[in-house]
């Protein structure tokens, strides 16, 4: 509830108490008798002039219409009015309220459309009085007063109507029900004030959701749906068109604030945010409009929610035009979405084009157009509203007009003026919204009275309802209030009318402001809302600007596929950063809040919006590295074969025969096997290739090292056998024992490999964890213990061979083969010592390449260190290929 209502509620209660003391009640009978006696002597010139329209009847319907706008604040002091002293006596405030006339002559503007609303009451009452079936024998009357769009005038006019006061110090029948007011805040004030008196209030335009609370406002009804439904409709439109960044400019009262509250509740969890929220207060409109327009200008929001009175909206839009802000789309509430006043303003043709609005449903009223065309002040001489409208329309002055300015400046009316044939917004009955609401309110009262006077409940299905019968003379507001809550009838258009929690069921039209052929603006229906079902014909919408495209209103554009949202700290959820998905994750939809990991066999593409099959990687025979390693291995095989041919050709020479030529050929064969086994590592791993790789590698190198070890032992034995008493050593380590030793050493490795391959052999494996976008095809070692034993055994033989060769390096001989074996073993051990960390740290196919490189490097080291010196002598120094030279006797 707004601050103004809280401040005025104590005043309204005080007025009621004072009037009760005065004897106001239902007619203020005691004070009125005194007034009638005293006022007989009053001159007519002492009466207050003011705006109001009264028609007597058996039952009076009170009505509040805001004909004037922005009235000056009234004097609410408790001082006596000296000119009314003979009439007022002691209770000045009480009698002022009793005789309040609704004087709004100090108002800023006269609203001609409100006269339309006044005539809806007049037409409905006359139509009901003519009806033979509705309220037969009962004449309805009305008391219509101007609320001036202000709280104090609305309250005092209501007090005057329910007390039976008028502007002549005489008495009229008190109103039994109040139709009004148009403002939600004023309706709250009236409902809370009249609730203790059990007087019904039926508003035709107050749509604040708060008024649906039947415990707080049990006497309040309305012929307009709650704003909760149109606020939800606007939230649904924002969601449908993807507007996630929406601003709000609303009236600073219960109507505007209540609508925004419902809108915020509706958008929770939908990704829609309120970019800003400004209020427009009537008393400081220029200041609020400037502040709101500045915010709109600075904001990136292109869609603005506007819940305010059309006069305030005009000021807001004009301020935006002054700031050259014309590319916004406005979501209009029902108050101004069909405003002929705004549509007729040429200054708004550009900025307001494309406006989307929620409009009250337009329903025709049969015969109302003829009633308007037949209007004439002579027909309703006491209608101050019609006289003012007549003067404004025809530019003439009526004798009894209260408009002094027109009397002085305009010629008198001839009496022949007529509205027949006049084409104006007043005579246009093609779009009756609020007018129809007022028309329904009068009929709701009439049907409730009919039920009350007929002694039949509206809900015949409930036999427990017992209603007292009444006559027009003794009807109480409490009885009428009870029947209004149960009213249920069929309108002339064939629709059922009833109150649902004091309100009408939600039915709206959706309108769009479009450019007419003559350049003006008009609103066109583009859909409807029935209950909570939203129907929009998007093809019929005309969007703002010249592009004809739907505006985009977002704080941050939706993240494209391949990215995810990351909320910015301290900002609404609609403002975010778009972060690229990490490797292996994708988002294939716009606006994704998270990235999703690809299945194991797949990987994200470069755009991170699709999972693609991983690229298979292994050391292929078609890539450069594979071809290079194969070429080196083949070169080693060729070189080894060449050496073997040279040795075979010179097998009878001393240098070949020295140190057992058989071992030399066995060593060349094992080196050739070492070069060949490296070829098995190249290519796509398979079940058999994985098993052959490590077994061939282990056996080939053990065979090679065994030959070198035996050769080293032969050298040591040969030299030690020359010592006295050691001649038998060479006999015990002859050629047969040498071959046997090689086979024994090699058989140990064969046994290790056999156990390894039978227990936990190497297997092909798809490795997904080394390189994200690729799957590495590799061979697992199977048993780490088995692989360690194979390498360990090779290393053990190499170390033993190196130590023996190191001890034999200084034996006296021109060609001491132990020196070359020492160098070969040194290179061999160095290569395999470096191999271990390099192999462990190399990813994927590079680990295979490292192992091949180690095999080739160690093989070439053995080949060159042991056989190149011999080939040098055989080919380049044949004169040294003699036994004497080799024995050091040359």
SETI-781791 format. One record per residue (C-alpha): x, y negated, z negated. Coordinates in pm, whole numbers, plus 50000, padded with zeros to 5 digits. Layout:
BEGIN
    px    py    pz
     X     Y     Z
...
END
This chain:
BEGIN
    px    py    pz
 50000 50000 50000
 50133 49654 50094
 50235 49387 49848
 49950 49160 49959
 49693 49423 49864
 49850 49474 49522
 49839 49100 49457
 49481 49058 49575
 49329 49357 49398
 49331 49188 49054
 49168 48884 49215
 48891 49095 49368
 48821 49265 49037
 48813 48927 48864
 48564 48800 49122
 48340 49100 49061
 48352 49049 48684
 48271 48681 48710
 47989 48749 48951
 47853 49014 48719
 47854 48761 48436
 47675 48519 48668
 47411 48782 48729
 47529 48855 49081
 47469 49233 49086
 47225 49320 49362
 47103 48971 49438
 47226 48751 49154
 46860 48688 49068
 46897 48479 48754
 47147 48234 48896
 46969 48228 49231
 46644 48107 49073
 46833 47822 48909
 47009 47745 49235
 46687 47737 49431
 46542 47485 49190
 46853 47265 49196
 46917 47295 49567
 46566 47173 49655
 46697 46823 49593
 47018 46863 49794
 47055 46681 50120
 47129 46898 50416
 47451 46709 50478
 47591 46849 50156
 47581 47209 50291
 47900 47367 50407
 47937 47411 50781
 48085 47743 50887
 48076 48046 51111
 47831 48326 51046
 47531 48498 51195
 47236 48633 50996
 46926 48820 51112
 46675 48918 50847
 46537 49270 50818
 46419 49536 50575
 46777 49660 50531
 47077 49436 50597
 47400 49564 50749
 47698 49346 50663
 47977 49311 50919
 48323 49154 50920
 48464 49048 51259
 48793 48863 51292
 48670 48602 51537
 48939 48352 51442
 49305 48431 51398
 49573 48294 51165
 49350 48092 50936
 49505 47860 50683
 49534 47997 50330
 49217 47900 50136
 49207 47715 49810
 49162 47975 49541
 49174 47738 49245
 48909 47740 48974
 48836 47364 48993
 48479 47250 49040
 48351 47122 49373
 48206 46790 49275
 47991 46763 49585
 47823 47088 49487
 47788 47007 49119
 47407 46982 49118
 47390 47328 49272
 47685 47507 49115
 47652 47428 48750
 47926 47576 48533
 48039 47886 48724
 48212 47721 49019
 48413 48020 49147
 48123 48261 49118
 47884 48035 49308
 48147 47952 49573
 48181 48319 49649
 47806 48358 49641
 47759 48083 49897
 48077 48150 50098
 48013 48084 50465
 48329 48222 50621
 48456 47885 50736
 48750 47944 50970
 48753 47611 51150
 49115 47566 51053
 49211 47883 51237
 49471 47863 51508
 49288 48055 51779
 48940 48167 51872
 48932 48529 51999
 48667 48567 52265
 48682 48946 52267
 48557 48942 51909
 48229 48789 52032
 48199 49108 52236
 48219 49301 51910
 47960 49077 51745
 47719 49140 52030
 47773 49516 51995
 47619 49490 51646
 47335 49271 51771
 47261 49502 52064
 47274 49819 51851
 47040 49675 51585
 46791 49553 51846
 46806 49889 52024
 46743 50077 51696
 46457 49844 51602
 46294 49922 51937
 46338 50297 51898
 46019 50488 51810
 46210 50788 51672
 46492 50629 51472
 46382 50439 51160
 46019 50394 51268
 45851 50116 51077
 46182 49984 50943
 46352 49676 51077
 46728 49653 51048
 46892 49319 50993
 47252 49208 51000
 47481 48959 50835
 47794 48901 51043
 48078 48690 50905
 48427 48595 51020
 48712 48762 50830
 48958 48521 50995
 49221 48799 51002
 49312 48710 50644
 49267 48889 50313
 49104 48610 50107
 48843 48521 50372
 48761 48889 50422
 48710 48945 50049
 48503 48632 49989
 48288 48695 50296
 48218 49045 50166
 48126 48915 49822
 47890 48667 49986
 47719 48934 50196
 47667 49189 49919
 47543 48913 49684
 47295 48769 49936
 47450 48422 49960
 47437 48197 50263
 47539 47852 50373
 47219 47671 50278
 47228 47748 49904
 46932 47973 49969
 46927 48349 49934
 46926 48630 50186
 46891 48999 50145
 47215 49152 50015
 47395 49385 50252
 47378 49754 50160
 47681 49853 50366
 47982 49673 50518
 48106 49738 50871
 48467 49625 50876
 48734 49517 50850
 48964 49551 51151
 49285 49552 50947
 49394 49855 50747
 49525 49640 50464
 49203 49441 50442
 49003 49765 50455
 49208 49905 50167
 49133 49592 49968
 48761 49608 50046
 48735 49981 49970
 48907 49950 49634
 48697 49645 49547
 48360 49789 49649
 48425 50142 49525
 48297 50069 49170
 47975 49935 49326
 47947 50248 49549
 47908 50034 49860
 48016 50205 50180
 48278 50045 50405
 48284 50159 50769
 48579 50024 50964
 48595 50022 51341
 48970 49960 51377
 49151 50036 51047
 49357 50343 51128
 49612 50371 50845
 49665 50740 50751
 49650 50644 50385
 49276 50571 50417
 49207 50941 50472
 49262 51001 50100
 48906 51066 49980
 49004 51045 49613
 49155 50700 49653
 48894 50571 49899
 48573 50770 49848
 48354 50495 49996
 48561 50439 50310
 48465 50564 50656
 48584 50473 51004
 48482 50529 51363
 48842 50545 51478
 49089 50833 51434
 49370 50806 51181
 49699 50662 51301
 49859 50988 51199
 49731 51140 51523
 49852 50867 51756
 50189 50854 51578
 50214 51230 51634
 50113 51178 51995
 50395 50930 52045
 50640 51172 51883
 50520 51442 52121
 50568 51209 52419
 50921 51124 52304
 51000 51493 52273
 50846 51575 52611
 51043 51309 52798
 51368 51367 52608
 51379 51030 52429
 51588 51103 52123
 51679 50743 52034
 51364 50539 51969
 51330 50199 51806
 51027 50077 51611
 50877 49729 51576
 50562 49732 51365
 50331 49505 51172
 50438 49438 50815
 50130 49599 50663
 49981 49939 50591
 49890 49987 50957
 50245 49951 51087
 50438 50105 50799
 50201 50401 50774
 50239 50475 51145
 50619 50471 51125
 50611 50697 50820
 50403 50955 51008
 50626 50920 51316
 50939 50986 51109
 50781 51291 50946
 50679 51423 51287
 51026 51393 51443
 51209 51571 51163
 51396 51868 51300
 51324 51777 51663
 51651 51596 51736
 51474 51261 51769
 51601 50970 51559
 51476 50625 51473
 51734 50382 51611
 51602 50083 51415
 51292 49969 51227
 51170 49607 51215
 50850 49458 51081
 50655 49155 51200
 50489 48948 50927
 50225 48704 51042
 50338 48427 50807
 50694 48426 50945
 50634 48561 51290
 50892 48345 51471
 51170 48455 51237
 51076 48825 51247
 51034 48824 51624
 51379 48671 51675
 51540 48927 51444
 51362 49220 51609
 51443 49100 51961
 51811 49061 51871
 51819 49420 51745
 51648 49550 52059
 51896 49359 52273
 52196 49507 52090
 52062 49862 52064
 52111 50136 52320
 51753 50253 52262
 51547 50206 52577
 51214 50316 52427
 51050 50099 52162
 50756 50202 51946
 50529 49901 51882
 50249 49914 51624
 50122 49559 51581
 49841 49317 51662
 49838 49201 52024
 49908 48837 51930
 50225 48943 51747
 50321 49169 52036
 50292 48877 52276
 50539 48674 52071
 50777 48968 52054
 50767 49029 52430
 50811 48660 52512
 51119 48649 52290
 51264 48948 52477
 51199 48768 52806
 51381 48462 52675
 51679 48686 52598
 51652 48849 52945
 51581 49194 52798
 51340 49342 53051
 51449 49703 53090
 51276 49859 52792
 50978 50091 52781
 50721 50027 52509
 50502 50285 52340
 50188 50088 52259
 49946 50158 51979
 49573 50148 52038
 49547 49787 51917
 49720 49641 52222
 49747 49925 52474
 49435 49801 52656
 49451 49435 52559
 49303 49222 52839
 49467 48923 52674
 49816 49062 52729
 49738 49203 53071
 49624 48859 53185
 49949 48686 53084
 50164 48639 53399
 50479 48599 53189
 50454 48962 53080
 50413 49115 53425
 50777 49222 53449
 50866 49323 53094
 50540 49507 53019
 50529 49708 53342
 50556 50079 53268
 50426 50055 52912
 50285 50383 52784
 50005 50354 52532
 49765 50548 52321
 49419 50405 52378
 49088 50459 52214
 48852 50653 52431
 48633 50433 52646
 48265 50528 52639
 47995 50332 52827
 47700 50186 52634
 47384 50200 52846
 47218 49861 52880
 47496 49666 52713
 47606 49494 53034
 47255 49360 53090
 47244 49240 52730
 47566 49041 52779
 47449 48883 53104
 47124 48770 52940
 47299 48605 52646
 47219 48239 52582
 47261 48017 52276
 46891 47936 52295
 46816 48303 52236
 47037 48318 51928
 47043 47960 51795
 47207 48057 51463
 47497 48245 51624
 47797 48018 51565
 48025 48262 51743
 47820 48261 52061
 47798 47880 52063
 48174 47845 52038
 48223 48104 52312
 47967 47923 52530
 48147 47592 52496
 48483 47751 52582
 48344 47939 52879
 48138 47664 53048
 48333 47360 52930
 48030 47184 52784
 47918 47082 52437
 47613 47213 52254
 47430 46978 52021
 47466 47203 51718
 47818 47306 51791
 48059 47301 51497
 48349 47239 51731
 48402 46864 51686
 48677 46854 51945
 48446 46988 52217
 48163 46755 52119
 48387 46453 52161
 48563 46561 52481
 48308 46764 52679
 47976 46674 52838
 47661 46827 52688
 47540 47159 52824
 47249 47143 53067
 47084 47463 52940
 47099 47622 53284
 47434 47789 53225
 47420 48168 53254
 47653 48465 53235
 47473 48645 53516
 47714 48699 53801
 48012 48579 53596
 48313 48810 53637
 48522 48785 53322
 48672 49016 53059
 48372 48934 52839
 48115 49067 53085
 48333 49364 53187
 48189 49675 53021
 48395 49932 53210
 48637 49984 52920
 48451 49978 52590
 48674 50102 52309
 48649 49900 51989
 48308 49779 52100
 48191 50139 52117
 48339 50207 51771
 48130 49922 51627
 47826 50051 51814
 47878 50396 51660
 47919 50248 51313
 47578 50079 51336
 47417 50403 51454
 47587 50598 51174
 47425 50361 50922
 47090 50390 51099
 47093 50770 51095
 47195 50775 50730
 46904 50540 50650
 46672 50754 50854
 46777 51062 50657
 46746 50875 50330
 46397 50741 50404
 46280 51075 50547
 46391 51261 50233
 46571 51530 50440
 46938 51613 50396
 47167 51603 50695
 47303 51950 50614
 46992 52166 50611
 47203 52479 50565
 47280 52389 50205
 46961 52424 49993
 47138 52300 49680
 47151 51942 49808
 46876 51740 49644
 46844 51385 49765
 46610 51126 49619
 46358 50963 49850
 46364 50587 49879
 46183 50302 50049
 46351 50011 50226
 46283 49788 49924
 46454 50004 49663
 46740 50161 49860
 47062 50148 49662
 47409 50137 49817
 47499 50455 49629
 47218 50646 49801
 47320 50514 50137
 47684 50602 50071
 47588 50961 50000
 47396 50995 50325
 47666 50826 50536
 47914 51092 50430
 47680 51364 50558
 47568 51194 50879
 47566 51418 51187
 47389 51322 51509
 47417 51330 51886
 47507 51008 52061
 47338 50877 52374
 47636 51007 52575
 47560 51359 52450
 47851 51392 52207
 47824 51501 51846
 47917 51242 51586
 48026 51323 51232
 48290 51215 50982
 48589 51441 50925
 48754 51332 50597
 48593 50995 50653
 48733 50959 51006
 48639 51054 51358
 48805 51359 51516
 49111 51246 51712
 49038 51185 52079
 49258 50940 52273
 49331 50835 52626
 49688 50787 52744
 49736 50476 52956
 50014 50333 53167
 50056 49967 53260
 50101 49945 53635
 50134 49670 53893
 49810 49590 54074
 49807 49499 54447
 49775 49129 54359
 50085 49146 54139
 49902 49146 53807
 49905 49425 53552
 49639 49684 53489
 49625 49992 53274
 49565 50331 53431
 49465 50649 53252
 49737 50913 53285
 49619 51172 53035
 49442 51236 52712
 49478 51377 52363
 49208 51604 52228
 49275 51708 51869
 49650 51788 51896
 49658 51892 52263
 49861 51652 52477
 49780 51635 52849
 49991 51402 53068
 49990 51365 53446
 50353 51265 53492
 50319 51204 53864
 50077 50918 53792
 50320 50730 53567
 50480 50406 53686
 50810 50357 53502
 50971 50021 53413
 51208 49850 53652
 51241 49877 54028
 51409 50218 54039
 51091 50404 53951
 51292 50648 53739
 51210 50757 53388
 51428 50567 53139
 51687 50755 52936
 51687 50664 52569
 51958 50848 52380
 52227 50750 52134
 52464 50996 52301
 52398 51173 52629
 52333 51541 52593
 52649 51747 52589
 52699 51927 52923
 52749 52302 52944
 53093 52397 52822
 53078 52165 52523
 52906 52152 52186
 52770 51879 51964
 52980 51749 51676
 52791 51515 51444
 52956 51183 51374
 53001 51121 51005
 52772 50853 50867
 52550 50837 51178
 52213 50999 51260
 52211 51344 51411
 52128 51191 51750
 52474 51031 51762
 52743 51290 51821
 53062 51377 52007
 53085 51644 52274
 53374 51882 52206
 53504 52129 52463
 53453 52490 52362
 53768 52670 52262
 53917 52937 52486
 53710 53251 52489
 53390 53064 52397
 53120 52915 52620
 52800 52714 52608
 52584 52756 52915
 52307 52513 52824
 52283 52136 52792
 52288 52002 52437
 52423 52318 52277
 52503 52285 51906
 52752 52573 51905
 52972 52772 52137
 52935 53147 52176
 53226 53391 52203
 53245 53599 52518
 53227 53980 52499
 53560 54156 52460
 53595 54243 52828
 53523 53884 52934
 53676 53539 52891
 53560 53182 52941
 53625 53011 53272
 53801 52675 53297
 53471 52487 53255
 53377 52691 52944
 53026 52745 53080
 53048 53107 53194
 53208 53432 53083
 53411 53597 53358
 53585 53931 53365
 53933 53915 53219
 54224 53937 53457
 54407 54267 53420
 54779 54224 53369
 55061 54477 53386
 55407 54495 53540
 55306 54549 53899
 55522 54670 54183
 55380 54382 54391
 55492 54092 54173
 55833 53929 54185
 55956 54056 53850
 55853 54413 53927
 56014 54404 54269
 56334 54261 54121
 56363 54527 53853
 56289 54804 54102
 56553 54666 54337
 56812 54657 54058
 56724 55014 53953
 56752 55139 54309
 57083 54957 54342
 57205 55138 54032
 57094 55470 54177
 57276 55397 54503
 57592 55286 54326
 57584 55596 54106
 57534 55818 54408
 57820 55642 54586
 58051 55702 54290
 57945 56065 54284
 58026 56100 54653
 58368 55939 54599
 58440 56172 54309
 58318 56469 54504
 58536 56376 54800
 58841 56336 54575
 58758 56613 54333
 59101 56772 54373
 59289 56455 54278
 59437 56429 53929
 59226 56136 53819
 58904 56323 53895
 59025 56648 53748
 59150 56479 53433
 58924 56512 53128
 58693 56770 53281
 58547 56664 53615
 58237 56866 53528
 58151 56620 53252
 58204 56333 53491
 57951 56474 53736
 57708 56547 53451
 57750 56186 53333
 57681 56052 53681
 57371 56269 53703
 57245 56145 53365
 57311 55782 53469
 57112 55842 53784
 56830 55975 53565
 56855 55661 53349
 56812 55440 53654
 56526 55657 53777
 56340 55655 53444
 56322 55272 53457
 56105 55303 53767
 55841 55490 53566
 55783 55178 53354
 55673 54974 53657
 55308 54996 53770
 54967 55035 53605
 54994 55250 53294
 54821 55585 53301
 54799 55880 53066
 55091 56069 53225
 55308 55768 53303
 55294 55657 52938
 55410 55999 52820
 55683 56037 53084
 55823 55685 53023
 55948 55732 52668
 56036 56102 52704
 56241 56044 53021
 56407 55742 52866
 56498 55929 52545
 56626 56248 52709
 56818 56069 52989
 57009 55847 52752
 57084 56125 52506
 57217 56333 52795
 57430 56038 52906
 57565 55962 52556
 57625 56333 52494
 57847 56358 52801
 58045 56052 52693
 58073 56185 52336
 58203 56521 52457
 58451 56343 52689
 58571 56141 52389
 58613 56456 52183
 58804 56619 52470
 59045 56326 52478
 59108 56350 52103
 59152 56729 52114
 59383 56712 52415
 59621 56470 52247
 59610 56638 51908
 59684 56979 52065
 60032 56850 52166
 60133 56838 51804
 60325 57138 51659
 60085 57406 51539
 59779 57252 51709
 59796 57422 52048
 59499 57644 51964
 59258 57349 51941
 59217 57311 52314
 59129 57678 52344
 58842 57639 52101
 58698 57343 52295
 58716 57458 52652
 58477 57382 52940
 58215 57623 52814
 58208 57467 52470
 58189 57122 52626
 57886 57210 52835
 57730 57380 52536
 57785 57074 52319
 57609 56852 52572
 57314 57088 52587
 57293 57108 52207
 57296 56731 52168
 57034 56692 52440
 56814 56972 52304
 56773 56783 51975
 56623 56487 52163
 56406 56720 52367
 56272 56868 52044
 56199 56525 51900
 56015 56420 52217
 55819 56745 52225
 55698 56698 51868
 55617 56330 51934
 55419 56401 52249
 55228 56684 52089
 55137 56504 51764
 55075 56141 51864
 55175 56071 52221
 55188 55728 52386
 54859 55631 52548
 54745 55358 52785
 54585 55068 52598
 54390 54753 52691
 54533 54478 52476
 54288 54182 52437
 54473 53989 52171
 54794 53877 52334
 54679 53648 52614
 54320 53526 52588
 54214 53514 52951
 54394 53837 53040
 54372 54196 52928
 54716 54355 52904
 54744 54713 53022
 55025 54869 52823
 55139 55192 52671
 55119 55227 52297
 55399 55417 52132
 55152 55641 51960
 55360 55753 51666
 55594 55480 51546
 55794 55746 51360
 55843 55944 51679
 55953 55637 51874
 56190 55543 51592
 56343 55891 51586
 56406 55881 51960
 56580 55543 51941
 56753 55635 51617
 56901 55953 51760
 57028 55766 52066
 57178 55504 51838
 57339 55767 51614
 57514 55939 51906
 57625 55601 52044
 57774 55492 51712
 57959 55825 51668
 58087 55802 52023
 58198 55443 51970
 58389 55529 51651
 58567 55827 51806
 58656 55628 52116
 58777 55341 51898
 59013 55576 51711
 59144 55722 52040
 59200 55392 52219
 59576 55370 52136
 59679 55722 52229
 59988 55723 52458
 59873 55756 52818
 59877 55536 53128
 59513 55608 53181
 59356 55652 52842
 58984 55703 52915
 58900 55640 52546
 58965 55267 52597
 58697 55244 52866
 58457 55455 52663
 58507 55212 52373
 58414 54917 52591
 58117 55100 52742
 57984 55195 52397
 58035 54840 52275
 57823 54707 52561
 57567 54982 52511
 57524 54911 52141
 57512 54533 52196
 57237 54570 52456
 57016 54788 52237
 57074 54580 51927
 56947 54275 52118
 56666 54481 52268
 56482 54540 51940
 56389 54176 51853
 56341 54087 52219
 56101 54378 52267
 55899 54294 51958
 55862 53925 52043
 55781 53967 52413
 55410 53961 52503
 55236 54191 52744
 55419 54298 53053
 55731 54113 52943
 55796 54369 52670
 55803 54636 52941
 56040 54421 53146
 56269 54383 52843
 56285 54759 52796
 56361 54813 53167
 56628 54544 53149
 56787 54715 52848
 56788 55049 53029
 56943 54898 53340
 57196 54685 53152
 57319 54972 52935
 57327 55205 53237
 57530 54961 53444
 57758 54904 53146
 57837 55272 53120
 57873 55311 53497
 58109 55019 53542
 58322 55065 53230
 58383 55433 53281
 58386 55484 53659
 58496 55155 53818
 58860 55186 53691
 58880 55539 53835
 58732 55432 54167
 58980 55144 54174
 59273 55386 54152
 59116 55631 54395
 59035 55376 54661
 59282 55091 54609
 59577 55250 54424
 59605 55601 54559
 59980 55603 54480
 59885 55603 54111
 59653 55899 54151
 59927 56143 54039
 59969 56356 53734
 60307 56197 53646
 60151 55849 53647
 59855 55963 53440
 60090 56130 53188
 60300 55816 53165
 60616 55973 53312
 60629 55776 53634
END
